[in-house]
Amino acid sequence: MVMDPRLTSELTPELRNIVMEIESQSRNLGLDFFPVIFEMVNYQQMSEIASYGGFPTRYPHWRFGMEYEHLSKSYEYGLSLIYEMVINNDPCYAYLLKSNSLVDQKTVIAHVYGHCDFFKNNYCFAHTNRKMLDEMANHGSRMRRYIEEIGHDEVESFIDTCLTIENLIDQHAPHIRREPKVSRDLEDSLPPEKRPIPKLPTQRSYMDGYINPESYLKEQQEKIIREAEREKRFPESPRRDILQFLIEHAPLSAWQRDVLSIVREEAYYFAPQGQTKIMNEGWAVYWHSKLMTQFVLNDSEVIDYCDHYAGVTATSGMRLNPYKVGVELMRHIETRWNKGRYGLDYMLCDDPAQRKAWDTNVNRGRDKIFEVRKYHNDITFIDEFLDEDFCEEAKLFTWAADRRSGQAVINDREFPAIKKELLDALTNFGQPVIEVVDGNFRNRGELLLSHKHQGKDLKVDWAMETMRSLFKIWNRPVNLSTVLEGEARLLVYDGGEPRIEKPAGTEEAS
């Protein structure tokens, strides 16, 4: 599959006028975004761009070809349709489908400006590369050079391995400033057995033997030695960014280290989109709805628009629609802050009729949703603003598969269960939290990982496949400390048959 480089950015005069109108109205409503370049593409080109994650200049890999086949076949069989794509970049790039009707083009353009405002202003995107389109092209040229120099099969096989562990990053790392540890004085450079032993102060020298007896001094020296051993251990403290740890310490050649760095950089670029999927889509739907109904639609287009909107926000009993939940929760927040339904007085009110009629007419809703857009991600968005009133209004519930029929049935309508399940699904993208604990486990150069057990056991077969990929990079046995069925266990992969052991003298899973 070769991406057609001759994408046109030419819009029809009618669409150009629509873009100018929607951009002007968006700015008047308070949206703030980078310049937006719209590209008109056919569905084949749209499928190609989407298969590359929105970056047609990305490096070649069979995974993107497989995704293209899936998308193109889905379109041919009438199973799915991609209306648009928008890229977090400066300037932003948005791809419009040529076959869209005019009302769909208007909706998509308004939707794009909502996304672009979110990309520019939400804190999760603050550290993303705003020139990622150029960076992806750079990645592509480096990968192609390695393929020419090293060989296609070897490079592709290593890329396969890296992509299987691309989620082993710390999604919060870009927002954390970690200062390097600096030695306080020359004492830290001495061997631990030669470092001065701290003594308890005495006012009389003859009392020193009583206040600082030999047993106490020996205990303090052992403490210094233990501390020095702990500092020699790498990493000094558990690290969630496993890819960075491998880049720094795994026995890789220069080209392999660069390929792993490319995969890691792209994983961090896409991470904020996973952290804010509900908010981002809800924000875009909120603004395209406002722009379309108040400024853009003609009378003859209302029915078509409503039909399109109903499709976008349609719900399914078995999956969460981020567009629906996002926009409805945004509107719920706006209504609450317009009517003053916040603060201690409102929270202490337990009369349902009084709460329903509560309206102090403060009209702070618009300011509040802009604040939410700036400072929240999906987890804090759901945790802080999804309340019992919203669950009842939206008719949310949890579901489970019936044991006998295998069909999905309503499992729980209680607010705490609904909120917990949503938060569990969003935390770390619904994936287990894994950390590097020791890069020299058992003093044999083995890798020790730790699973932060949070009530759910690992899928052992999936964990073993991940450890198999780590083994290919680390070239030494890989161990994973976890809890299975309530008991501490150590998963081990050393290149042979994977096995599960009882930990002996190891750190148990959290």
C-alpha positions in Angstrom: 0.0 0.0 0.0 1.5 3.3 -1.1 0.0 6.6 0.2 -0.9 9.0 -2.6 1.2 12.1 -1.9 -0.9 14.4 -4.1 -3.6 15.1 -1.7 -5.4 18.3 -2.7 -6.2 21.0 -0.1 -8.5 22.8 -2.6 -12.0 23.3 -1.4 -15.0 24.2 -3.6 -15.9 27.9 -3.3 -19.0 26.9 -1.4 -17.1 24.8 1.1 -14.5 27.6 1.5 -17.2 30.1 2.4 -18.7 27.6 4.9 -15.3 27.0 6.5 -14.8 30.8 6.9 -18.2 31.2 8.4 -17.8 28.3 10.9 -14.3 29.4 11.9 -15.6 33.0 12.5 -18.5 31.8 14.6 -16.3 29.4 16.5 -14.0 32.1 17.6 -16.9 34.4 18.5 -18.1 31.7 20.8 -14.7 31.5 22.6 -13.0 28.6 20.9 -9.3 29.0 20.4 -7.4 26.8 17.9 -4.4 26.5 15.7 -4.9 27.2 12.0 -6.8 24.4 10.3 -6.0 23.0 6.8 -8.8 21.0 5.2 -8.0 18.2 2.7 -10.6 16.7 0.4 -10.0 13.0 -0.1 -11.9 10.0 -1.5 -12.7 7.0 0.6 -9.7 5.0 -0.6 -7.4 7.9 0.5 -9.3 8.3 3.7 -8.9 4.6 4.5 -5.1 4.9 3.8 -4.8 8.0 6.1 -6.8 6.4 8.8 -4.8 3.1 8.7 -1.7 5.2 9.3 -3.3 6.8 12.4 -3.8 10.0 10.4 -0.2 10.3 9.3 0.3 9.3 5.6 4.1 9.9 5.9 4.5 7.2 8.7 6.9 4.3 8.5 5.8 1.2 6.5 4.6 -1.8 8.4 2.2 -4.7 7.6 -0.1 -3.6 10.5 -1.1 -0.5 8.7 -1.9 -2.5 5.5 -4.0 -4.9 7.6 -5.9 -1.9 9.0 -6.4 -0.5 5.5 -7.9 -3.8 4.3 -10.3 -3.8 7.3 -11.4 -0.2 6.8 -11.8 -0.4 3.0 -13.8 -3.7 3.2 -16.0 -2.2 6.0 -16.8 0.7 3.6 -17.5 -1.6 0.6 -19.8 -3.8 2.6 -21.6 -0.8 4.1 -20.5 -1.6 7.7 -18.8 1.7 8.6 -18.0 5.1 7.2 -15.3 7.5 8.2 -16.7 11.1 7.9 -13.5 12.9 8.9 -10.1 12.8 10.5 -8.4 15.6 12.4 -4.7 15.6 13.5 -3.3 17.3 16.6 -0.7 19.4 14.9 0.2 23.1 14.4 -1.4 23.7 11.9 -4.1 21.1 12.4 -4.9 19.0 9.4 -8.4 17.7 8.8 -9.5 15.3 6.1 -13.0 15.6 4.6 -14.6 12.8 2.6 -15.6 14.0 -0.9 -18.7 11.8 -0.9 -20.2 13.5 2.2 -23.4 15.5 1.6 -23.3 19.2 2.2 -25.0 19.0 5.6 -22.5 16.3 6.6 -19.6 18.5 5.5 -20.9 21.4 7.6 -21.3 19.1 10.6 -17.8 17.7 10.2 -16.2 21.1 9.8 -17.9 22.4 13.0 -16.9 19.1 14.7 -13.2 19.6 13.6 -13.0 23.1 15.2 -14.2 21.6 18.5 -11.5 19.0 18.4 -8.8 21.6 17.4 -9.8 23.8 20.4 -9.5 20.8 22.7 -6.1 19.8 21.3 -4.7 23.3 21.8 -6.1 23.9 25.3 -6.5 20.7 27.3 -3.6 20.1 29.7 -3.1 16.4 28.5 -1.9 17.7 25.1 0.3 20.4 26.5 3.5 18.4 26.0 2.7 16.7 22.7 4.8 17.5 19.7 2.9 20.2 17.7 5.0 19.4 14.6 4.2 15.7 14.7 3.4 15.5 11.0 7.0 16.4 10.2 8.3 14.2 13.0 6.4 11.2 11.6 8.0 11.8 8.2 11.4 11.8 9.9 10.5 8.5 11.6 9.4 7.1 8.2 12.7 8.0 6.5 14.8 6.5 9.4 12.8 3.3 9.3 13.2 3.0 5.5 16.9 3.6 5.8 17.2 0.7 8.4 15.2 -1.5 6.1 17.6 -0.8 3.3 20.7 -1.3 5.4 19.7 -4.1 7.8 17.1 -6.0 5.8 13.3 -5.9 5.6 12.6 -9.1 7.6 14.9 -8.3 10.5 13.7 -4.7 10.9 10.0 -5.7 10.5 10.4 -8.5 13.1 11.9 -6.1 15.6 9.1 -3.5 14.9 6.6 -6.3 15.6 8.2 -7.0 19.0 8.2 -3.3 19.9 4.6 -2.7 18.9 3.5 -5.5 21.2 4.8 -3.6 24.2 4.1 0.0 23.1 1.6 0.4 25.9 4.2 -0.1 28.6 4.7 3.6 29.2 3.8 6.0 32.0 1.1 8.1 30.5 1.6 10.8 33.2 5.4 11.0 32.8 5.3 14.1 30.5 3.7 16.1 33.4 6.2 15.0 36.0 9.5 16.8 36.5 12.0 14.5 38.0 15.3 16.0 39.2 18.4 13.9 38.9 19.8 12.7 42.3 22.8 14.8 43.2 25.4 13.6 45.8 25.3 15.8 48.8 28.9 15.5 49.7 32.1 13.5 49.1 31.1 11.0 51.7 28.6 9.4 49.2 31.5 8.6 46.9 33.3 6.5 49.6 32.7 2.7 49.9 29.8 2.1 52.4 32.1 0.3 54.9 34.4 3.4 55.1 31.7 6.1 55.4 31.5 7.9 58.8 29.0 6.3 61.2 26.5 8.9 62.6 26.7 9.0 66.4 24.3 10.3 69.0 25.5 13.6 70.5 27.1 13.5 73.9 28.1 16.4 76.2 30.9 14.4 77.9 33.4 12.4 76.0 33.6 9.6 78.7 29.8 9.0 78.1 30.4 8.2 74.4 30.8 4.5 75.0 27.6 4.3 76.9 25.4 6.4 74.5 27.0 4.9 71.4 27.8 1.3 72.3 29.5 -1.1 69.8 26.2 -2.8 69.0 24.6 0.6 68.0 27.5 1.5 65.8 27.4 -1.9 64.1 23.7 -1.5 63.5 24.2 2.0 61.9 27.0 0.7 59.7 24.8 -2.2 58.5 22.1 0.4 57.8 24.6 2.4 55.6 25.5 -0.7 53.7 21.9 -1.7 53.1 21.1 1.8 51.9 24.1 1.7 49.5 23.0 -1.6 48.1 19.5 -0.3 47.5 21.0 2.7 45.7 23.1 0.4 43.5 20.0 -1.5 42.4 18.6 -0.3 39.1 16.1 1.3 38.9 16.4 2.9 42.3 12.6 3.0 42.5 9.9 1.2 40.5 9.5 2.7 37.0 6.3 2.5 34.9 8.0 3.7 31.7 9.3 0.3 30.8 10.1 1.3 27.2 12.5 4.1 28.5 14.1 1.6 30.9 14.7 -0.8 27.9 16.1 2.0 25.8 18.6 2.9 28.6 19.6 -0.6 29.7 18.7 -3.4 27.2 21.5 -4.9 25.1 20.4 -3.3 21.8 22.2 -2.2 18.7 22.0 1.5 17.7 19.3 0.9 15.1 17.2 -1.2 17.5 17.5 1.5 20.2 16.3 4.1 17.7 13.4 2.0 16.5 12.2 1.4 20.1 12.6 5.2 20.7 10.4 5.9 17.7 7.7 3.5 18.9 7.9 5.1 22.4 7.7 8.6 21.1 4.6 7.8 19.0 3.0 6.0 21.9 3.3 9.1 24.0 1.9 11.3 21.2 -1.2 9.2 21.0 -1.6 8.6 24.8 -3.5 11.9 25.5 -6.1 11.0 22.9 -6.8 7.8 24.9 -6.9 9.8 28.1 -9.5 12.2 26.9 -11.6 10.2 24.3 -14.9 10.9 26.1 -14.2 14.5 26.9 -12.7 15.3 23.4 -15.6 13.8 21.5 -18.2 15.3 23.9 -16.6 18.7 23.5 -16.6 18.4 19.7 -20.3 17.2 19.6 -21.3 20.0 22.0 -19.9 22.7 19.7 -20.9 21.3 16.4 -24.4 21.0 17.7 -24.4 24.6 18.9 -22.9 25.9 15.7 -25.1 24.0 13.4 -28.4 24.7 15.2 -27.8 28.4 15.9 -25.7 29.6 12.9 -25.1 27.2 10.0 -28.1 25.1 9.1 -30.6 26.1 6.5 -34.3 25.2 7.1 -34.1 22.4 4.5 -31.2 20.8 6.2 -32.6 20.3 9.7 -34.1 16.8 9.2 -30.9 15.5 7.7 -28.8 17.0 10.4 -31.0 15.5 13.2 -30.8 12.1 11.5 -27.0 12.4 11.4 -26.8 13.6 15.1 -29.1 10.7 16.2 -26.7 8.3 14.6 -23.6 9.8 16.2 -25.1 9.7 19.7 -26.9 6.4 19.4 -26.4 4.0 22.3 -25.8 0.3 22.4 -26.6 -2.0 25.3 -23.1 -3.6 25.2 -20.7 -0.7 24.6 -20.2 2.9 25.8 -20.7 5.6 23.2 -18.1 8.3 24.1 -19.9 10.9 21.9 -23.1 10.4 23.8 -21.7 10.3 27.4 -19.3 13.1 26.7 -21.8 15.6 25.3 -24.6 14.8 27.8 -22.2 15.1 30.7 -20.9 18.5 29.3 -24.5 19.7 29.1 -25.2 18.4 32.6 -22.3 20.4 34.0 -23.4 23.5 32.1 -27.0 23.2 33.5 -25.7 22.6 37.1 -23.5 25.7 37.0 -26.1 27.8 35.3 -28.6 26.9 38.1 -26.2 27.0 41.0 -26.5 23.2 41.7 -23.1 23.0 43.4 -21.6 23.9 46.7 -22.3 22.8 50.3 -26.0 23.9 50.5 -26.9 22.0 47.4 -25.0 18.9 48.4 -26.7 18.9 51.8 -30.1 19.2 50.3 -31.8 15.7 50.5 -35.3 16.8 49.2 -35.6 15.5 45.6 -38.3 18.0 44.7 -36.2 20.9 46.1 -33.1 19.7 44.3 -35.0 19.3 41.0 -36.4 22.9 41.3 -33.1 24.4 42.5 -32.1 27.4 40.4 -30.1 30.4 41.7 -29.7 31.7 38.2 -25.9 32.3 38.5 -25.3 31.4 34.8 -21.7 30.2 35.2 -22.2 27.1 33.0 -20.3 28.3 29.9 -17.3 29.4 32.0 -17.4 26.0 33.9 -17.3 23.8 30.8 -14.3 25.8 29.4 -12.6 25.2 32.8 -13.4 21.5 32.6 -12.1 21.3 29.0 -8.8 22.8 30.2 -8.0 20.9 33.4 -9.6 17.5 33.2 -9.1 14.1 31.6 -11.7 11.3 31.3 -11.0 9.9 34.7 -11.3 13.1 36.6 -14.2 14.2 34.4 -16.2 11.1 35.3 -15.0 11.0 38.9 -15.9 14.6 39.7 -19.0 15.3 37.6 -20.8 12.0 36.9 -23.3 12.0 39.8 -26.4 10.1 40.7 -28.7 12.6 39.0 -26.9 12.2 35.7 -27.0 8.4 35.9 -30.7 8.5 36.4 -31.3 11.0 33.6 -29.0 9.1 31.2 -30.5 5.7 32.3 -27.0 4.2 32.7 -26.5 0.6 33.8 -23.8 -2.1 33.9 -24.2 -5.3 32.0 -23.0 -8.9 32.1 -23.2 -12.0 30.0 -25.9 -14.4 31.1 -24.3 -17.7 31.9 -27.0 -19.9 30.3 -27.9 -17.9 27.2 -24.7 -16.0 26.7 -26.7 -12.8 26.0 -26.0 -9.5 27.5 -28.3 -8.6 30.4 -28.6 -5.7 32.8 -26.5 -6.4 35.8 -26.8 -3.3 38.0 -28.5 0.1 37.9 -27.0 1.4 41.2 -24.9 4.5 40.9 -21.8 3.3 42.8 -21.5 0.2 40.7 -21.9 2.2 37.4 -19.3 4.8 38.4 -16.8 2.2 39.6 -17.0 0.2 36.4 -16.5 3.3 34.3 -13.5 4.4 36.3 -12.0 0.9 36.2 -12.4 0.8 32.4 -10.7 4.2 32.1 -7.8 3.8 34.5 -4.6 3.2 32.6 -6.8 2.6 29.5 -8.3 -0.4 31.2 -4.9 -2.2 31.2 -2.9 -3.5 34.2 -0.3 -1.3 35.8 3.1 -2.9 35.4 6.4 -1.5 36.7 10.1 -2.4 36.4 11.4 -3.3 39.9 14.8 -4.7 39.3 17.1 -5.0 36.2 19.5 -7.3 38.0 17.1 -9.7 39.7 18.7 -12.6 41.6 22.0 -10.9 40.7 21.8 -12.7 37.3 20.8 -9.8 35.0 17.2 -11.0 34.9 14.3 -8.5 34.6 11.8 -8.3 37.5 8.4 -6.6 36.9 5.7 -6.0 39.4 1.9 -5.9 38.7 0.0 -3.5 40.9 -3.0 -5.7 41.7 -6.2 -3.7 42.0 -8.7 -6.5 42.5 -8.4 -8.1 39.1 -6.1 -10.9 38.2 -4.0 -10.8 35.1 -4.9 -12.7 32.0 -1.9 -15.1 32.3 -1.8 -16.0 28.6 -1.7 -12.3 27.6 0.9 -11.6 30.3 3.1 -14.4 29.0 3.0 -13.1 25.4 4.1 -9.7 26.6 6.9 -11.3 28.6 8.0 -13.2 25.5 8.4 -9.9 23.7 10.3 -8.4 26.6 12.6 -11.4 26.6 13.5 -10.8 22.9 14.6 -7.3 23.8 16.2 -8.0 27.3 17.9 -11.2 26.2 17.6 -12.5 29.7 14.8 -14.2 31.7 11.8 -12.0 32.5 9.9 -12.3 35.8 6.6 -10.8 36.8 5.4 -10.5 40.4 1.6 -10.6 40.7 -1.3 -12.0 42.7 -3.4 -14.9 41.2 -6.5 -16.1 43.0 -5.5 -14.3 46.2 -1.9 -15.7 46.4 1.4 -14.2 45.4 2.9 -15.7 42.3 5.9 -15.2 40.1 5.4 -15.5 36.3 8.7 -16.6 34.6 9.7 -16.7 31.0 13.3 -17.7 30.1 12.9 -18.6 26.4 11.4 -22.0 27.1 8.1 -23.0 28.5 6.5 -20.2 30.6 5.9 -21.1 34.2 4.2 -19.9 37.4 6.2 -20.1 40.7 5.7 -19.2 44.3 8.0 -16.3 45.1 10.9 -17.1 47.2 12.6 -14.1 48.8 11.1 -11.8 46.1 9.0 -8.7 46.3 5.4 -9.7 46.1 2.9 -7.9 44.0 1.4 -4.8 45.4 
